[in-house]
Every structure is written in C-alpha cells, then in structure tokens.
Amino acid sequence: MTFSNTAATGETATSGGRGASGAARAGGAGHPCDIRRAWEAFHQEGTTSPAVRPAVIASWQRSRAHAIAASCAGAPVVSEAELHRRRQQNLRLVHAARPAMEEARALLADAHSMLVLADPAGTILETEGDLRAVDTGHEVRLQRGGVWREAEIGTNAIGTALAAGRPVQIHADEHFCAAVQRWTCAAAPVRHPTEHTVLGAVDISGSTDTFNPQNLAHAVALAHQIEAVLSRRIAREHDLVLRHFLNKRSLWLSEEIIAFSRAGALIFSTDLALKELARRNDAALIGDRLVPVRESAPADWARRVGELLPGASLEIVRADGEEIGGVVVLHAPRRSRAGVRDAPRPAPAPPHAGFEDIIGESPALVAARETARRMADSGMPVLLEGETGVGKEVFARAIHGARAPAGPFVPVNCGGLPRDLIASELFGYEKGAFTGADAGGRPGKVEAADGGLLCLDEMGEMPLELQSYLLRVLEDGIVYRVGGHTGRRVSLRLVSMTNRDLSAEVAAGRFRRDLYYRIAALRLAIPPLRERGDDVLLLLDHHARRAAAAADRPAPRFTAAALAALRAHSWPGNVRELRNVADMLVAMTDPARPIDADDLPAEVRGAAVAAEVRAAAVAAGPPADEATDLKSLERSAILAAVEAAGGNLSKAAKTLRIARSTLYLRLAAWEREPRRP
C-alpha cells in the first residue's frame, strides 16, 4: 500500500477530539469542546458556529434535510441477496481495490483501524484491517452491506465524500449521529479514469483515539492507486477491442465501422462512420459516447443498437467471460440503378433450417444427421454434445425446422450472460423486480419460446442455483417471472448444447442429476471435423462460395497443394475455424488467380509441411549411426512433437521450448536434404 506524505486536497479533521489529546489542530478548527457545543446547538436550535468547518456545516444541513435523527443507532444494512447484486454491479471496482485491501490486512492489523470500500450509493462492499476495529464496526453497522450515504446516517466520511465529490475527514463530534461519534474516518472518492464519474469511495476508519491527520492523505493515495489499476485495465480492454476489430477488418472493407468500449466510448471509427451515424439517428451518439451502450447493460446492447440503428449489426467482444466492448457495422446501403442510396433494410429473419443444410457425406456425419432426424420426430428433449465449433446450433435449428408449424427458435447462451442477469433473461421479470428494471417488466426467453424451441447453449455454465428453477419449469410447463407470483403456462421443445461432459459435472456436484436426466432424454455427439475426412473440402467450397457471393466476387479456385494442406490440417476450431479461414482467403487473395498453399494461414500450412517432412524422413531411412547421431535424435524429437501436435507447428514449438522460426528452419532444411537411394 503506497501512502503519500503530501497534503491531500480536501477537508481535514477538527483538532483533538475525545481521546485524541488535542493532536492535530488543522485548518483553524475549533477546540473539541467548541465542536461539541456547536453540534448540540445545531440539533437543538438549528444554529451554526464558526468553530465548525464549512464542509461539515453543509453536511449537517443536508442531513437535517434528509430528516436524519441524531439518535440514530447505526446505518441500515441490505440483505445478503442485495449485497451480492450490488457487488456484482461493482465487480470492476472490487477487483481493482483487491491489492489495496489485501495490503491493508497486514498494514492495519495492529492499528485499531480498518479500510472500507463502498459503492457510489455508500454501500460497504469490503472491509479489511484490524479485526478489533472490524468487529466494533458492527455496533453501528460499519460492515459489509451497511449503507453509509448521508441520506441514511447523516454526516460521515464515506457519505460526505460521495455527496461532496471530494476527500473529507470526519472526526468524533463532527458526525451527525451520536452513536457514530466514537469514530474518526477519512474517505476519498474513487473516480472513473476517463469519464471522471464517481465509482465509489475508500475510507480509513478507527476509534477517535486513532486520529491521524495523515489518514486523509492515505485515503487519497489509495483512491489514486485503485484508479491506476482501473486505468490499466481499461487500456488493456481498449487494446483487445481494437485488436478484435483489426483481425476482422478485411471482412468489413466496404462497411463503416465503430469500435467502442464497455462504457460506450469510441475507440475507433472509420472516416465516414460518425457522419453516417448522425445521418441515420443523431440520438445514437452523444459526444464520443455511443448511447445504446452507455445507457444499457451488455445483455441489452444488441436490442438497443437494433432500435436506434436499424440494419446495423453488432459484434460483442469478451474477455475473461465479461463484455468489454464491441464493434458496430453500419452496412453500406444498396444503390438503385439510378445511383440513389436506398434506405437500409432490417436484416431478414433467418429461414427455418433443415437437415439438408447440414453439409457432409462422411460416415460419422451421416450417422449423426440420421440420428438427429429420428430425435426430431420424437419431440423429446435433446442434448447435443461436441467440441466448440462443430456446428451444434446447425443441428438444433434442423431439429426445430423438422416439425411444422415450427414456431419460434429462441437461442440462449448460458455462458455468455452475467450470472446476475441470466435469471431475468431466461424467466423474465416483473415491474420493480430490481433496480434498473423496465417499468412494465419484461418476458424472458422461456416465454418467447412458447410454441417453439428453446435452445440452451453452454448448458454446463448454468449456475447451480438456477438449475432447480429450470427443472420446475420443464416439469410443470409454468414459468414465474423474477419478482412475480403469477405463473404463465408455456409449451416448448428443448434442445440443450454443451462442450462439457455433463455426466462428469454431475459426479462433481456442479450439475443437478435430476435436471441432467430431464434434458438428456436423448443424447447426440456431433463428430469433430478432424474425424470427417473429405467433408473438409465440401465445407470449404460451401463457405468460400458464400463469402465470395457476399463480397460480389467470383467463387475462388484452389490449387491441389492448397487443398492437400487444408485436408491435412487438424482443425482444432472445427467448422467455425474453417469458415473463418474461408472468409479470410476470399477477402485477402486475388480473385484472378487460384488460392495456393502459400496463401493459407501459417498453422494450416504447417500441417502440410509436417506431413511432407514425415514422408521425407521415412523415405530417407535411419542414419548410419542412429545411436550416437545427435542430429537424428533432434530430428526424432521434433517429428514426434509435430506428430503429437497434429501438425500445429506453433504448438509443437511451444512443447519443444524452441522458437517457431527455429522449427520452421529445421523442417525446411530437412525437406531440402537429398533422399537416400
């Protein structure tokens, strides 16, 4: 914990105080007896005294306006559930303050003081320090969940710092309520590094005999420390969003793009994007902030962008399971034959998919497709299992479209929703269910899927506490919105998807056994692409033609060497990886010539090179003195690593702990060696 010895900007404490032995006569403040008499006169007669600092007088007056009683015994405390919700809302602040809180555990252990972290509403999120001070704090609710804004407990360092927006130290009788006057506290607001809004406050509190005028400087230093951590994290997130945009820029060459941060701040925009944004809807932008993001939670970004910018698409960027920003693509309007710009059209709803849309002729894929067709006819819940990117949602949509009328198809990514929002997203909520809820409430995804199919992706990520609720909905066919008491009957089909082994999750106690049996009445494993043989080439042709048509380019051609390399690649990202490679090749290669092996990404080329080197090594035969030839040992080790990595040279280099460039040089050198007769 870094403490500053310089004077802090803000209000210092009064001199002395009960048990303070007259220490620290700061800022010309009056004697403690004068402060006590001034406090009594203010409560009895409403008069003020020059012995009291103006900032304290202003806070006393605000406290009186809030009708706070001087006899109030302590701050109110929110419920455990509400504290959890407020902590979730302020997780970024909690995480940024963690280093300071951990240091306080040791540095304040014998100081009869504690460090307090509060949210913008004055709710205490964390306490750390001397256990005696932490325990004593419970007497006045200076504890986790205690609400210390002025409107609840009157003048105190946390509430007054938040109300005034500046650091402040409140000592002894300066507190508005008598029960708190055994405490001396110094607090400083924590501000957003770029928006400068107040995110919360840090406070150092202890009994009056622990008064130290330097505590205010310490609180300011801690606030700056937390702000610095937040600043570094925001800079990293901005960099990740920008990298995401740059990686996909080739796909949006003809589009206007805006990349934004979690707070809606513009990170990047194309030259015409801001003008286009203003032309479409000037309410979508205020200053350098994107309104749909700034005024809504991440779960609502897509809906808000769709409302204010019809025809635009949104791609959300995530890091560590959290939404950190995104990219809005303002698709260029089509031009009529007369050259006049047509109004942007909303994207059409995707047509019902069928089993004929599942591309592939390999035995593994054909068997999975036929099994899924039979499952669709049964009407029973289906669990689709498979690695990330194998196309589980394509199978789910085919199951949905197999019956007529199909009804709505409602996908939900259980792993892509914050834990505190997934209940309201799935089951909906009533008016006033929680702070920030829509005035009229909102139906959830379960209600939206009534008469159709509910597709739950990443089912293994569903919080354990919600699994029993979902089980009850599936058993009874009745859903209750969050905060509501009226059931709504729903009739739907369920398809769940996971890349985990849910039976292992059940055994580990992370997934309910009864829910597992309910959703896994029928199970289907989707084969990974590496087990599907020449399906790679069928899928490549399909996705390359689709990308070319979208870019108004002729269908690409591939050389035999390129096709061999693509066929040899292990495709750890499955169909999703192949689709991305096809999009990249169409966007980045010259349509006038065939796509060759040199045009492929390095990891795809690596598989072909490794295969050729292995073939060359077999043809060359063992060296003359294999037992003592160091080069042969090196060759064997490298070839074994490449084999184990499935031809992925980056992974093989990491396993061997050598530079990737070194591995490429070794393979290229061996490939050039003359073969033995």
N, C-alpha and C positions, 0 to 999 in steps of 0.2 A: 504494500500500500504506500503510495508516494504522497507525502504530506508537504505542502508548501509553507514556507516561513514568511511569505509576503502577506501583506494585509489583504483581506478579501473584500470585494465590493459587496456592500450590503449593510445591514444594521447590526451593531454589536450589542452585547448584553448590558444590562444595568450593572452598576458596581456592586460588589459584595453579594449580599443575599444571605438567607438563613444558612449557616454552616459554612459560608464562603470566607469568613474572617475579613471582610472588606476588601477582598482582592479585586483587581482589575476595574478601576474607575474609568470606564470607557465612554468617550463621546460626550462628556459633560453630564452624564446621567446622574440622577439624584441618589441620595442615601437610601438603603433598603427600607428604612422606616418611612421615608417620604413616599416610596413606591407603594408600600402597604396602605398608608393613609389615602393616597390617590386612588387606589383600587377600591377601597371602601366607599370613598366619596362618590366615585363614578357609579357604583351599584346602588347606593342609597339616594343620591341626589342628581345623578346624571352629569355632574360637573367634571371638568378635566383639569389637569395640573401640568405646569411646565416641567415638573420633575420627571415626567414620563415622556419617552421618545415619541415623536410624531407618528412613526410607523406603528407603534403599539397602540396609541390612541385610536388611529384609524381602524386597526383590527378590532379593538374593543367596541367601537361604534358599529362595525359590520356584525359583530357577534350579537350585540343588542338588537339589531335589525332582524337577525335570524331568530330572535326570541329564545336565546340560549340562557338557561338558568345557571346562576353562579354555583348552585348546589349540585349540579350535575355530577354524578359519581364516576362517570367514565364514558368512553366513546362507545357507540353501537358496534356490534360485531355481525358480519354477514354469515350466512350459513356455509357449511363446507362445500356444498354444491356451487353456491355463488362465488365463493373464493376460488374454486377450481376454474370456473368460467372466466373470472377476471384475470387469473394467472395465464390462462390460455390466450386471452386477448393481448396480454403484455409479455408474451414469451420472449420477444426480442430484447426487451428491457431486462428481464430476469437473467437471460443468458449473458448479456453484456455486463451485468453487475456481478456475475458469479465470481470472477477473480478477486474483486474488492471484498466481497462477502467472505470468501474463504480466507483471505489475509486477515480480516477483522477477527476471525475466530481465534487466532493466536495473539494478535497485537492488542486486543481489548480484553483478553481472558482474565486479567487481574486488575483491570482499570475501573471496575464498577460502572461500566458504560457498555452500550450496545450500538450497533449500526443497524439502521432501519431503511428498507427500500419500500417506497409507496408508489402507487399508480397515479394518474392525473386526477382521480377522484379522491385521493387521500387514503385509499385502502392499502393497508400494510400487506405487502406480498412476501417479504422475507425479513427475518431478524437474525442477527448473529452477534457474538461477543461474549461478555462476562455472563455466565449462567445465572448469577445472582441478580443482575440487572434485568435479564430476560424474564426471570421468574417474578420479580417485583412488578414488572410492567403489566402483568396480567391483572393487577389490582385495579388499574384504570383502563384496561383493555388496550394497552400499548403492546399489541401482539398481532400475529398473523390473522388477517380478517377484520381487524379493528379499522374503523373509518374515521380518519382524523382531519377531515376538512373543517373549515371554520363553521360551516352551517350545521355541524353535528356536535362539536365540542368546544367551539369558540377559539380564542387566540391560542395558538400553539405553533411551534416552529414549522411542522410539516404543512399544516393547513394555511398558515400565514404566508409561507414561502410560495405555495401554489397560488394563493389569491393575489399576492403582490407581484408574482413573477420574478422574484429576486431573492438572494440569500438573506437569511434572518436568523438571529439568535434570540430565543425567548427564555428568560431566567426567572425562576421562582414566582414571585407575586405578579409578574407580567402576564402569566397565564390567566385566562378569563375565568376558568372554573377552579374553585378552591382545591378540589381533590387532586389537581394536576400540579399544584404549586410546590410540591416536593421535588419536582423535576427541573432540570436545566437541559435545553435542547438547542441544537444548531442544525439548520437544514438549508439545502440549496436545490433549486430546480435542475432537472436533467432535461436538456433540450435536444430536439432532432438536429443532427449536424448540418443538414442542408435546408430544412424547412423552418427551423428555429421554433417549432411548436413545443410546448411543454409535454414531455413524455411521462414525467413522474418526479420524484424527489428522493434525495438521500438525506438521512438525518442521523446525528450522533446524540444520543440521549443518555442521561445518567442522573443520579440524585444531585441535589443542589450543592453538596459538598464536593462534587467532582467538577465544579465550574472551571473552565479554562477558556480564556478569550481566544486561544488559537483554534478551538474546535470549529469555529466558523470557517476559518481558512482551510482546515482539514476537510470539512464538508464540501467546500467549493472545489478543492483538489480532487476529491472522489467523484464529484459530478463530472468534472472535466475528463477524468480517467474513463468513466463509463461512456461519455460522448465520443472519446477517441476510439474505443472498441467498436461502437456503433458505426463510426465513420469508416473504419477499415472494412467492416462487414458490408456496408453499403457500396463501397468502392469495388469490393470483390464481386458483389451481385451485379453491379452495373457491367463489370467486365464479362461475367458469364452470359448476360443477356446479349451484349454486343457480339461475343463470340458465336452465340447461337445464331444471331442474325447473319453474320458473315459466312458461317458454314452453309447457310441456305440461300445466300444472296443470288446464286446462279439460277435458282428456281423462280426467282421473282424479278428477273431483269427488266421486264416491261411493266412492272407494277410500282405504285407509290407506297412507301413503307414508313411506318413509325414504330420504333422500338422504345419501350417505356419501362420504368422501374415499378416496384411493388407499390410505391406511393403515387404512381401516375406521372412521375417526372419524365420528360422526354430525354432519352439517352442518345437517340439518333433519329434523323428523318431525311428522306430524300429531298432534293431541291424543291420539288413541286408538291410534296405531301402536305405541308401546312396550308398552302393555298387551296389545295383540293379539299382538305378537311374543313376549312372555313366556307368553301363554296357549298359543300354538302349540308353542313349543320354547324353554325357558329357557336351553338351551345355545347358542342363536344369538347371545346378547348377553352381553358381559362389560363392566360399567361403561358407558362411552359408546363402545364398540368393537363392530363387527359381526364376529363370529367367522369366518364364511365368507370374508370379505375379508381380515381381519387375518392369517389363518393360511394363505393360499394365494396363488399367483401370479395375475395378472389373467386368464391363459388358463383358469384353473380356477374363476373366480368363479361362472359360471353353473351349473356342475355342483355346487359346494358349496352355493350358495343353494338349488338344487333338492333336495338331500339333506336339508338342515336345515329348509327352509320349503316343503314340498310345496304346489303350487298357486300359489306366488308367481311373479311374473315379474321379470326383471332387465333394465334398460336401461343399458348402459355408456356413459359419457361420455368422449370422447377429445379431446385437444388436441395438435397437432404430432405426430400419429401415436402418441401414448402414452396409455394408460389412466390417467385422473386421478381416477376415481370413478364413481359410478353412482347409479341410483335403483331401489329395490326396491318393487314394488307388491304389497301384500298384498290381493289381490282379495277383495271382500266376499263371504262365503259366501251362497249362496242360502237362502231361507227356505221351509220347507214350508208347506202350507196352515194348519197349526196354529200357525204363527209360530215354530217351533223352528228354530234355526240348524242347517243341515246341515253336516257335515264338509266342508272344502274338498276339491275333487276335482282330481287332477292333470290338466293340460291334455292333451286327446287328441292323438294323433299326427296331423299334417296328412294328409288323404286324398291319394291319387295324383291329380295334376292332369292334365288332358288338353288337347288343342288347342282344345276348345270353351270352355275357361276363358280363352283369350286374347281379350280384348274388343276389337272394332274391325271396321269394314267398309270402311275406306279402301283404295284400290288398293295403296298401299305396304304396309299391314299384311297384307292378304290374300295378297299375293305372298310376304311373309316367312313367314307361317304355313304356306303350302303347301310352300315350300322346306324348312322345318324338318320337316314331316311326312315328306317323302321322305328327309331326312337321318336321321330316327329309324329308318326301316326299314332303312337300310344297316348300322347297327351300328358305323360308323366314328367316330373321334374328331371332335368338332365344336368349332370356335372361334366363339363368339358375340361380335360386336363392336358397340359402340354407346356413346353418351354415358351418363353416370351417371344412373340413374333411369328408363331407357327400358323396363325390365322384362325384362332378360336372364335373371334367375333363373326367371321365369314360363315362358319358352321352354325353359329347361333342365329344369324339372320336367315340362313337357309331353313333351319328348323321352324323359325317364325313364319316364313313365307309358304311353308308346305301345306298349311291349312287355310281354307277360305270360309268366311272372311278372316283375315289375319289380325285385324285390329292394330293398335299402336305397338311399335317396338321401342322400348324405353331402356337404354343402356345406362348403367351407373358404375363408375369406377370407385370401388370401396377404398382403394389405396390412394386415390387422388384427392380425397376430401379430408379437410382437417377433422380431427376426432370430435371436436365440439360442434361441428356442423353436420356431421353425417346423419344424426338422428332427425334433424329438421329437414334435411334434403330427402331422406327416404320416406319419412312418415308425415311430413308437413308440420305446420304449427298454427295455433290459434292466435287471435289478436292479443297482444300484450304478453306473449309467452316468455319473451326475454327482451332485453334492451336492444333496440335496433330492428325489432321485428316489424314487418309490414303492418300497417294499421288494420287491414282486413284479414290478416292471416294469409296462409298460402298452402295449397295442397302439395303433397310430396310425390316422389316418383312412383310409389306404390299405387296411389290413386290415379296417376297419369297412365299407368299401365293397365287399368281396368278394361277388360275385354280384349287385351292383347298379351304381350310377352314382356316380362321384366327380366333384363339381362344383367346379372351382378358380376362384374369383372373383379379380379383380385379378391376373391371371396375370403381368402385366408387372412386378409388385412382387416376384416370387420372387427371392431372392438368387442371383446368378450361380453361386456355389459349390455350390448345391443342385440346379441345373438338370441337371447331368450325372447325379446320383443318380436324379432322377425319370425321366430318359430311360432309364436302365438298367432301372428297374422296369417301365416301359411296354414296353420291348423284350423283356425276359425273363419278365415276369409273376412275378417273385420279389422280395420285399421283405426287407431286412435291418434289424432294429431298431438304433437307435443303441447302440453298445457291445456288439452281439451279433455272432455269427459263424454263426448258423443261419438259412438262408433259409426263408421261408414263401411258398408259392405262392398267388397271388391272381388272380382273373379278374374284371375290371370294365370298364365303359364309362367313357369320359372326355369330359366337356364342360368346356371352358375358357372363361372370360369376361374381357373386358378393355375398358377405355375408351381404351386407348392404341393407337397404330399399331405393332404388334409388328414389322412389316417394317422400319420406321424404327429401332426399338430394335435389331434385328439388325444393320442397317447401322452403327449407332453403337457396336456391340460390347457392348451391355448385355443382350443376349439371345442364347442359343445358336441358331445357324442350324439344327443338326440337330434340336433339340427343337422349334423353330418348325414345321418341316416335319412332325414327328410329330404335334403337337397340332392343326395346321391342315389336316388332310387335307380337311376340309370347312369352309368359312367362310360365316358368315351375318351380314350387317349388319342390326341392328334399327333401324328408322326412328325418328327423334326425334318427339316429339309434335307439334311445330310443322309437320311435314310430313304429318300425318294428318287434317287437315280436321275434319269433324264427329265424329270419334272422341272429341274432347274432351268433347262433350256426352254420348256414350254412357258414357264412363268416369266422368264426373261423376255421372250418375244411379246408376251401379252403386255407387260408393264412398259417395255420400251415403246411399243406402238401407242399405248395410251399417252405416255409423256410426249411423244412426238406430235400426236394429234392436238394435245392441249397447247403446244408451242407453235402449231401451224407449220410443222416441218415434216419432211418425208420420213417414212419408217426407216430406222437405222439398219445397216448391214454389219455383220461381224465376220472377221477372218476366222479361219479354222483354229489358229493359235489362241485367239481371244476366247472362243467357245470352249476350247480344251481347258484353259485356265479357269474359266467360270465354272466348268463342270467339276474341276478338281478341288475347288475351294470348299471348306467345311461348313461355311455359312453359320457361324455361331449365333448370329442375329436372326436366322431363319428367313421367312418370306419378307418380313419388314426390311431386313438388311438388303435383300436382293432388290426390292422395289426402290430403295434409296440409291443403290448403285445404278440401276437403270435410269432413274431421273437425272443423276449426275452425268452419266455418259451422254445422254441426249442433249443436255444443256451445254456441256463443255467441249464437245467434239465437232469437227467439221462435217456437216451432213453430206458433203460431196465425196467423202471417202469412207471406206469401211472402218469400223472400230477395230483396232488391233490390240494385242496383248499389252503394248506399251501404254495404251490409254487407260488401262484398268488401274484401280487403286492399288497401292503397294501391297496391302495384305492379301488381295486377290492374286496378284502376280506372284507373290511369294509361294503360294501353294503349287503353282505350275513349276516354278524354279526348283522347289524342293523335290517334286516328283521326277523332274529330269535328272537332278543330281543323284537321287537314289538309283535311278535306272543306270546312270553312267557308272556309279560305284559298283553295282552288281556286274556290269559288263567288264569293268576293269579287273575284277578279281582281287584277291587279297594281296598285300605287298609281300615282297620276298622274305622279309624278316619281321613278321607281324608282332612277335612277342616283344621286340625291342624298338620298333619304329615308332617314335613319338608322334610323327605326323599321322600315322594310321590310327593311333589312339585318339588324337584330336578329331580326326575325321569321323570315327565311330561315335564319339560323344556328341558331336554336332548333329550328325544324321539321326541319332537316337532322340535328341531333343526336338528336332524338326518333326520327326515322326510323331512323338508324343503330343506336340502342339497342333497336330492336324494340318501342318503346312503353314501355320501362322508364324512368320519369322520374327515379328515383334515379341510374341510370347516366348518363342524359343530363345531369343537373345536374352530376355529377362531371366529365364531359367538358367542359362549358362553364365549369367552375370558378365556379359560382354556387350559392347556397343553394337547396335543393329547394323551400323555401317561395316564393322569388322566382320559380322556374319555374312553380309552381302558379298564382301570381298573374297572371303573363303569359298563361298559357294560358286562365285563367278570363276575363280581360279581353277577349281576342280572341274568345272564344266568345260574349261578350255584345254584341260590336260588330254593328251592323245590316249585313246583306248588301247589296251593291250590286245595283241592278235590272239 
